[in-house]
Amino acid sequence: MPTIYVSVGDAAVAKPEVFSPESNRVPRISRIMALAIHLQGLIERGEISNYAELAELGYVSRPRVSQIMDLNYLAPDIQEEILFLPEILKGRDPWTEREIRKISYEVDWNKQREMWRQMRVDKMVPFSGKCETFLTLPPKIHIEGFSGVKNDL
């Protein structure tokens, strides 16, 4: 458990950080995506030889390592979007790892993008920032000589 330090007069007192379900947090799928990319890097650099070794070091089963590593089959732009999903303001994560893994099983990146786009529209997920809004269709954009809606979420 992380420790935070609170200043009390001249002394610093250590207090354990308490998890609050109401606090903003990074979506679980974002953390797992980052882990998958990191683990792939370890294998590519030869620091880890295979999934069995990863499983042993991480105290998880080989099938679980495979599930995590399957996220690396997502199109690079989808991976990036997952890494930078907005914080969860409250409640459950809108996307589950299982849902995202289904997209990774599709080998055609264009089909993956369509599945991802549809999932984003279906969920209409609120996000944190300077104002609270919803992830829906993007705003209209203006290009010199052209006015329209950018359709690639």
C-alpha positions in Angstrom: 0.0 0.0 0.0 1.5 3.4 -0.9 2.3 5.8 1.9 1.6 9.5 1.9 3.2 11.9 4.3 1.3 14.6 6.1 3.1 17.5 7.7 2.0 18.1 11.3 3.9 21.0 12.8 7.6 20.2 12.6 7.1 16.4 12.1 6.0 14.5 9.1 3.6 11.7 9.9 3.2 8.7 7.5 -0.4 7.7 6.7 -1.4 4.8 4.5 -3.1 6.0 1.3 -6.8 4.9 1.4 -8.5 3.9 -1.9 -11.7 5.8 -2.4 -14.1 4.4 -5.0 -15.2 8.0 -5.7 -11.7 9.1 -6.7 -10.6 9.4 -10.3 -8.6 6.5 -11.6 -7.0 5.2 -14.7 -9.2 2.6 -16.4 -8.1 -1.0 -15.8 -7.9 -1.7 -19.5 -5.4 1.2 -19.9 -3.1 -0.3 -17.2 -3.3 -3.8 -18.8 -2.6 -2.4 -22.2 0.5 -0.6 -20.8 1.6 -3.9 -19.2 1.1 -5.8 -22.5 3.3 -3.3 -24.3 6.0 -3.4 -21.5 6.0 -7.2 -21.5 6.4 -7.4 -25.3 9.3 -5.1 -25.0 11.0 -7.4 -22.4 10.6 -10.3 -24.8 11.8 -8.4 -27.8 14.9 -7.2 -25.9 15.6 -10.8 -24.8 15.3 -10.0 -21.1 12.5 -12.6 -20.9 12.6 -15.6 -23.1 8.9 -16.6 -23.4 5.4 -16.4 -22.0 6.1 -19.3 -19.6 8.9 -17.3 -18.0 6.6 -14.2 -17.8 3.9 -16.3 -16.1 6.4 -17.7 -13.6 7.8 -14.2 -12.7 4.3 -12.7 -12.5 2.7 -15.5 -10.5 0.0 -16.0 -13.1 -0.9 -18.8 -15.4 0.4 -19.0 -19.0 -3.1 -18.6 -20.4 -3.5 -15.4 -18.5 -0.2 -14.1 -19.9 -1.5 -15.0 -23.4 -4.7 -13.0 -22.7 -2.8 -10.0 -21.7 -0.4 -10.3 -24.6 -3.3 -10.6 -27.1 -3.9 -6.9 -26.6 -0.7 -6.3 -28.6 -2.6 -7.5 -31.7 -4.8 -4.4 -31.6 -4.1 -1.7 -34.3 -1.5 0.8 -33.0 -4.0 3.7 -33.0 -6.5 1.7 -30.9 -3.7 0.8 -28.5 -2.8 4.5 -28.2 -6.5 5.4 -27.5 -6.7 2.7 -24.9 -3.6 4.0 -23.2 -5.0 7.5 -23.0 -8.6 6.8 -22.1 -10.0 9.4 -19.7 -10.0 8.7 -16.0 -12.9 6.9 -14.5 -14.9 9.5 -12.4 -17.0 7.0 -10.5 -18.4 3.5 -10.8 -17.3 0.7 -12.9 -15.0 0.8 -15.9 -17.1 1.2 -19.1 -14.8 -1.2 -21.1 -13.9 -4.7 -19.9 -10.7 -6.5 -20.9 -12.8 -9.3 -22.4 -14.6 -6.8 -24.7 -11.3 -5.4 -25.9 -9.7 -8.8 -26.4 -12.6 -9.7 -28.7 -11.5 -6.9 -30.9 -7.9 -8.1 -30.8 -8.9 -11.5 -32.3 -9.9 -9.7 -35.5 -6.9 -9.7 -37.8 -8.0 -6.9 -40.1 -7.1 -3.6 -38.4 -9.8 -1.8 -40.4 -12.4 -4.1 -39.0 -10.9 -3.7 -35.5 -11.2 0.1 -35.9 -14.9 -0.2 -36.8 -15.5 -2.5 -33.9 -13.7 0.0 -31.6 -15.6 2.9 -33.0 -18.9 1.2 -32.5 -18.0 0.2 -28.9 -17.1 3.8 -28.1 -20.4 5.1 -29.5 -22.4 2.4 -27.8 -20.9 3.2 -24.4 -21.1 7.0 -24.6 -18.6 7.3 -21.7 -18.2 10.4 -19.6 -14.7 11.7 -19.2 -12.8 13.9 -16.9 -11.2 17.2 -17.9 -12.0 20.9 -17.6 -15.6 20.1 -18.3 -17.6 16.9 -18.1 -18.9 15.7 -21.4 -19.5 12.5 -23.3 -17.4 10.6 -25.8 -19.8 10.6 -28.7 -19.4 11.8 -32.3 -16.6 14.3 -32.7 -17.4 18.0 -33.1 -17.7 19.6 -36.5 -14.5 20.8 -38.0 -13.8 23.5 -40.5 -11.3 23.2 -43.3 -10.8 26.0 -45.8 -13.3 25.3 -48.6 -14.9 22.4 -46.8 -17.2 22.0 -43.9 -18.2 18.6 -42.4 -17.9 16.2 -39.6 -14.7 14.2 -39.1 -16.0 10.6 -39.0 -13.0 8.7 -37.7 -13.5 8.5 -33.9 
